[in-house]
Amino acid sequence: MREFIDVTGKTEDEAVSKALAQLGLDRDDVSVEILERAKSGFLGIGSSPARVRVYHGPEEEPAPAVKEEPAAKAELRPEAKAESRPEPKQELRQPRREKPRRQEHREDRPAAPKAEEPRPAPVLQDLGDEVDDEKAQAIRTFLTGLLEHMECSANIRVYQPEKGRYKVILEGKQMGALIGRRGETLDAIQQLTSYSVNRSGGGRVRVQLDAEGYRDKREQSLQHLAKKVAGKVVKYRRSVTLEPMNAYERHVIHTALQDVPGVTTYSTGTEPNRRVIVAYDRATAR
């Protein structure tokens, strides 16, 4: 503990100066505590001097504060948490109740779609024997060269079902490449063959080219389409425009519907986008 002296004076400053004089120290070497402040009183009555306490000597170093070790806290925390944790409740699981199965009403089920009636297979026409006249030879020669350039091979059979018309049948593998999409490639080969044969003179003839019975299948498909569209036209009394077709396919549509009451057909547009329109005919409707 530091040493101190108590000194009095008229004022606090005077009392401190007396203490410094007694100790022989400077103001920075001491610390001052004012015990009583000077009182002047009234006309000298009730006056009292100032009284101070001056500390001197080396200051005592404060004892280091003892810090609590975190380990002790760490040890207490899990215990406190463990005590605060509620014990898990044991839930009693009840057995699941099986839901009653719904009775299926067979009468509510939609009826299975009826299978489409199989279309009759194309009937092959009796074309007779193959022909080998001048026009038939020209047809074979042109097609043989054309197929070689196309890197395709096929047997070429030429028939003449009627005067002025030649029916050419191609037989072999990979005929799909020669037919093309909706018969477009087959139509192009037929047009080129007809142009080459008729260019040589000797009377104009019509050449019809077929492969794997495509023409007969296509004809039956067009007839089926024509009757289906005619039914819609009569029912809703609205015209229906078909997809673009070549002259032969348009002819099939016109022929299939020429005797159907309530409809009439006509073609519109220009090649290759010429189409058939199936229209409602009030005059012939029943």
C-alpha positions in Angstrom: 0.0 0.0 0.0 1.4 3.5 -0.9 2.4 6.0 1.8 0.5 9.3 2.2 0.5 12.5 4.3 -2.5 14.7 5.2 -1.9 18.5 4.8 -4.1 21.5 5.4 -4.1 24.9 3.8 -6.3 27.9 3.1 -7.0 26.4 -0.4 -6.5 23.0 -2.0 -3.6 24.3 -4.1 -1.8 25.7 -1.0 -2.3 22.4 0.9 -0.8 20.4 -2.1 2.2 22.8 -2.3 2.9 22.3 1.4 2.8 18.6 0.9 5.2 18.7 -2.1 7.6 20.9 -0.1 7.6 18.4 2.8 8.2 15.5 0.5 10.6 17.2 -1.8 8.7 15.7 -4.8 7.1 17.2 -8.0 3.4 17.2 -8.8 3.8 14.4 -11.3 5.3 12.1 -8.6 2.3 12.1 -6.3 -1.4 11.6 -6.4 -3.8 13.9 -4.5 -7.1 13.1 -2.8 -9.1 16.0 -1.5 -10.6 15.2 1.9 -12.2 18.5 2.7 -12.6 21.6 0.6 -11.8 25.1 2.0 -14.9 27.1 3.3 -14.7 30.9 3.5 -17.7 31.3 5.8 -19.4 34.7 6.5 -17.2 37.5 7.7 -14.7 34.9 8.8 -17.3 33.0 10.8 -17.6 29.3 10.0 -14.5 29.2 7.8 -12.4 26.0 7.6 -9.1 25.2 5.7 -8.8 22.7 2.9 -7.5 19.3 3.8 -5.8 17.0 1.3 -4.2 13.6 1.3 -1.1 13.2 -0.9 0.1 9.7 -1.8 3.7 9.1 -2.7 6.0 6.1 -3.4 5.9 3.3 -6.0 2.4 2.2 -7.0 1.5 -1.5 -6.3 0.8 -3.6 -9.3 -2.7 -4.9 -9.2 -3.0 -8.7 -8.9 -3.8 -10.3 -12.3 -7.5 -11.3 -12.6 -8.0 -15.0 -12.6 -9.8 -16.1 -15.7 -12.1 -19.0 -15.7 -10.9 -21.9 -17.7 -13.1 -22.6 -20.8 -12.6 -26.3 -20.2 -14.7 -26.1 -17.1 -17.4 -24.3 -19.0 -17.2 -26.7 -21.8 -17.6 -29.6 -19.4 -20.7 -28.1 -17.8 -22.4 -27.2 -21.1 -23.1 -30.7 -22.4 -24.3 -31.8 -18.9 -26.7 -28.8 -18.8 -27.9 -29.6 -22.3 -28.2 -33.2 -21.5 -30.3 -32.4 -18.5 -32.5 -30.0 -20.5 -33.2 -32.5 -23.2 -36.6 -34.1 -22.8 -36.6 -37.8 -23.0 -37.9 -39.1 -26.3 -41.5 -40.2 -26.1 -42.2 -43.7 -27.3 -44.9 -43.5 -29.8 -47.1 -46.4 -30.1 -47.7 -47.2 -33.7 -51.1 -48.3 -34.6 -51.5 -50.9 -37.2 -52.5 -49.5 -40.6 -56.0 -50.0 -41.6 -56.4 -51.3 -45.0 -58.6 -49.1 -47.1 -61.5 -50.9 -48.7 -60.9 -51.3 -52.3 -63.3 -49.6 -54.5 -65.5 -51.8 -56.5 -64.9 -51.4 -60.1 -68.0 -51.1 -62.1 -67.4 -52.8 -65.4 -70.3 -50.9 -66.9 -68.4 -47.6 -66.3 -65.3 -48.7 -68.2 -65.1 -47.3 -71.8 -65.7 -49.9 -74.4 -62.6 -51.1 -76.2 -62.2 -49.4 -79.6 -63.4 -51.6 -82.4 -60.8 -52.9 -84.7 -60.8 -51.4 -88.2 -62.1 -53.7 -90.8 -59.3 -54.9 -92.9 -59.2 -53.4 -96.3 -59.3 -55.8 -99.2 -56.1 -56.7 -100.9 -55.5 -55.1 -104.3 -56.8 -57.3 -107.1 -54.2 -57.8 -109.8 -55.6 -57.2 -113.2 -55.2 -59.7 -115.9 -52.7 -57.9 -118.1 -52.2 -60.8 -120.5 -48.8 -61.6 -121.9 -45.8 -59.3 -122.1 -45.4 -57.4 -125.4 -42.2 -56.8 -127.3 -43.2 -54.3 -130.0 -41.3 -51.1 -130.9 -42.8 -49.0 -128.1 -42.2 -51.8 -125.6 -38.6 -52.1 -126.6 -38.1 -48.3 -126.4 -39.6 -48.4 -122.9 -37.2 -51.1 -121.7 -34.2 -49.4 -123.2 -34.9 -46.1 -121.6 -35.7 -47.6 -118.2 -32.7 -49.8 -118.2 -30.3 -46.9 -118.7 -32.1 -44.7 -116.2 -32.0 -47.3 -113.5 -28.3 -47.9 -114.1 -27.7 -44.2 -113.5 -29.8 -44.4 -110.3 -27.8 -47.5 -109.3 -30.9 -49.5 -109.0 -31.7 -52.9 -110.5 -35.2 -54.2 -111.4 -36.9 -56.5 -113.8 -38.9 -54.6 -116.4 -42.2 -56.1 -117.5 -44.2 -54.4 -120.2 -47.9 -55.1 -120.9 -50.5 -53.6 -123.2 -53.9 -54.0 -121.6 -55.5 -51.8 -124.3 -54.5 -50.1 -127.5 -52.5 -47.0 -126.9 -51.7 -47.7 -123.2 -48.7 -49.6 -121.8 -48.5 -50.9 -118.3 -45.0 -51.2 -117.0 -44.3 -53.3 -113.9 -40.9 -53.0 -112.0 -39.9 -55.9 -109.8 -36.9 -56.3 -107.5 -35.4 -55.2 -104.2 -35.5 -51.7 -102.7 -38.5 -50.6 -104.7 -39.3 -48.1 -102.0 -36.5 -45.8 -103.4 -38.1 -45.9 -106.8 -41.6 -45.2 -105.5 -40.6 -42.3 -103.2 -42.8 -40.2 -100.9 -46.5 -40.6 -102.0 -45.2 -42.0 -105.3 -43.5 -38.8 -106.4 -40.3 -40.6 -107.6 -42.4 -43.2 -109.5 -44.5 -40.4 -111.1 -41.3 -38.6 -112.2 -39.8 -41.8 -113.8 -43.2 -42.4 -115.5 -43.2 -38.9 -117.0 -39.7 -39.2 -118.3 -40.4 -42.6 -119.8 -43.5 -41.3 -121.5 -41.7 -38.3 -122.9 -38.8 -40.4 -124.2 -41.0 -43.0 -125.9 -43.4 -40.5 -127.6 -40.5 -38.4 -128.8 -39.5 -41.1 -131.3 -42.7 -40.8 -133.2 -45.0 -43.6 -134.4 -48.1 -42.4 -132.6 -48.6 -41.2 -129.1 -49.1 -43.7 -126.3 -49.8 -43.5 -122.6 -47.3 -45.2 -120.3 -48.3 -46.2 -116.8 -45.5 -47.3 -114.4 -46.0 -49.4 -111.2 -43.9 -51.1 -108.6 -44.9 -53.5 -105.9 -48.6 -52.9 -106.7 -48.3 -49.3 -105.5 -50.8 -47.9 -108.0 -53.5 -50.4 -107.0 -52.9 -49.7 -103.3 -52.9 -46.0 -103.8 -56.1 -46.2 -105.9 -57.9 -48.1 -103.2 -56.7 -45.7 -100.6 -57.9 -42.7 -102.6 -61.3 -44.3 -103.1 -61.6 -44.9 -99.4 -60.6 -41.3 -98.7 -63.1 -39.9 -101.2 -66.0 -41.7 -99.6 -65.0 -40.7 -96.1 -64.7 -37.0 -97.1 -68.0 -37.2 -99.0 -69.7 -38.4 -95.8 -68.4 -35.3 -93.9 -69.4 -32.9 -96.7 -73.0 -34.2 -96.7 -73.2 -34.2 -92.9 -71.8 -30.7 -92.2 -72.7 -29.2 -95.7 -69.3 -27.8 -96.0 -66.7 -28.1 -98.8 -63.4 -30.0 -98.2 -60.2 -29.3 -100.0 -57.9 -32.3 -100.5 -54.1 -32.3 -100.6 -52.3 -31.7 -103.9 -52.5 -34.6 -106.3 -51.3 -35.5 -109.8 -53.8 -35.8 -112.7 -54.2 -39.6 -112.3 -55.0 -39.3 -108.6 -57.4 -36.5 -109.1 -59.1 -38.6 -111.8 -59.6 -41.4 -109.2 -61.3 -39.0 -106.8 -63.6 -37.6 -109.5 -64.6 -41.1 -110.7 -65.2 -42.4 -107.1 -67.6 -39.6 -106.3 -69.3 -39.0 -109.6 -72.4 -40.9 -108.6 -72.5 -40.0 -104.9 -75.6 -37.9 -104.2 -75.2 -34.6 -102.3 -71.6 -33.9 -103.5 -69.8 -32.6 -106.5 -66.1 -32.4 -107.3 -63.9 -30.0 -109.2 -60.2 -29.2 -109.4 -58.5 -25.9 -108.7 -55.0 -24.5 -108.7 -52.0 -25.1 -110.9 -49.5 -28.0 -111.1 -47.9 -29.3 -109.0 -50.3 -27.8 -106.4 -53.6 -28.6 -108.1 -56.2 -29.9 -105.7 -59.6 -31.5 -105.7 -62.4 -29.8 -103.9 -65.3 -31.9 -102.7 -68.3 -29.6 -102.3 -71.9 -30.0 -101.1 -74.5 -30.2 -103.9 -77.9 -29.3 -102.7 -79.6 -30.2 -105.9 -78.6 -33.9 -105.7 -78.9 -34.2 -102.0 -81.5 -36.6 -100.7 
